[in-house]
Amino acid sequence: MYKKNSISLAKYKEVESSDRPEEVEAPLENSLWTGEKPDLMLENIYARERGRRVELFGIELDELWSFVQKKKNKQWVWLALNPANKQIIGFYVGDRSAKSAQKLWDSIPSYWHENAGFFSDYWQAYKVIFDSKTHFAVGKDSGLTNHIERFNCTIRQRASRLVRKSLSFSKSLSNHIGAIRYFIYHYNLGKTLYL
């Protein structure tokens, strides 16, 4: 786990050692055994810091299935969400190819290209387009794509043409994109009012 050789951490532990209960050894299945007891305080600080860093500098990416006219005419809604303010910063409607992933990348403002990391699922198109230094493929259980998954539920509930089994559907691709764009603009405007 973590080495206890930091001078500042050692000083902090000396001061706080009288107030803290004895540490308990961690089970082997949860951590790599290094011969030392895990530092629970350091792990807690790291977890909180990592959460804030991901919230401020991590953009969540996902795609959402939809259709136009008939279910065989699949249209994927590609989304990029900033978890710091819960706003959609880029979207594209197309197929599920690398070309559509490139269009999503182009829709994201250039500021985020240089200053953020991108978290997505393991879909291959993300790996092709997004830089491997800033793109991280993560599972749903990691919690790093929670906000975008929640937004997918929200948009399915509020935009009737995205409900899977519904009589409301788009008859043309331009109307489909317009309805999604209108919802996203309205959603983002509502988020700015509460900041």
NORZIQUI-V999288 format. One record per residue. RES is the residue in three letters. SS is DSSP state (h for helix, s for strand, l for the rest). Layout:
RES;SS
RES;SS
This chain:
MET;l
TYR;l
LYS;l
LYS;l
ASN;l
SER;l
ILE;h
SER;h
LEU;h
ALA;h
LYS;h
TYR;h
LYS;h
GLU;h
VAL;h
GLU;h
SER;l
SER;l
ASP;l
ARG;l
PRO;l
GLU;l
GLU;l
VAL;l
GLU;l
ALA;l
PRO;l
LEU;h
GLU;h
ASN;h
SER;l
LEU;l
TRP;l
THR;l
GLY;l
GLU;l
LYS;l
PRO;l
ASP;l
LEU;h
MET;h
LEU;h
GLU;h
ASN;h
ILE;h
TYR;h
ALA;h
ARG;h
GLU;h
ARG;h
GLY;h
ARG;h
ARG;h
VAL;h
GLU;h
LEU;h
PHE;h
GLY;s
ILE;s
GLU;s
LEU;s
ASP;s
GLU;s
LEU;s
TRP;s
SER;s
PHE;s
VAL;s
GLN;l
LYS;l
LYS;l
LYS;l
ASN;l
LYS;s
GLN;s
TRP;s
VAL;s
TRP;s
LEU;s
ALA;s
LEU;s
ASN;s
PRO;l
ALA;l
ASN;l
LYS;l
GLN;s
ILE;s
ILE;s
GLY;s
PHE;s
TYR;s
VAL;s
GLY;s
ASP;l
ARG;l
SER;l
ALA;h
LYS;h
SER;h
ALA;h
GLN;h
LYS;h
LEU;h
TRP;h
ASP;h
SER;h
ILE;l
PRO;l
SER;h
TYR;h
TRP;h
HIS;h
GLU;h
ASN;h
ALA;l
GLY;s
PHE;s
PHE;s
SER;s
ASP;l
TYR;l
TRP;l
GLN;h
ALA;h
TYR;h
LYS;h
VAL;h
ILE;h
PHE;l
ASP;l
SER;l
LYS;l
THR;l
HIS;s
PHE;s
ALA;s
VAL;l
GLY;l
LYS;h
ASP;h
SER;h
GLY;l
LEU;l
THR;l
ASN;h
HIS;h
ILE;h
GLU;h
ARG;h
PHE;h
ASN;h
CYS;h
THR;h
ILE;h
ARG;h
GLN;h
ARG;h
ALA;l
SER;h
ARG;h
LEU;h
VAL;l
ARG;l
LYS;l
SER;l
LEU;l
SER;l
PHE;l
SER;s
LYS;l
SER;l
LEU;h
SER;h
ASN;h
HIS;h
ILE;h
GLY;h
ALA;h
ILE;h
ARG;h
TYR;h
PHE;h
ILE;h
TYR;h
HIS;h
TYR;h
ASN;h
LEU;h
GLY;h
LYS;h
THR;h
LEU;h
TYR;l
LEU;l
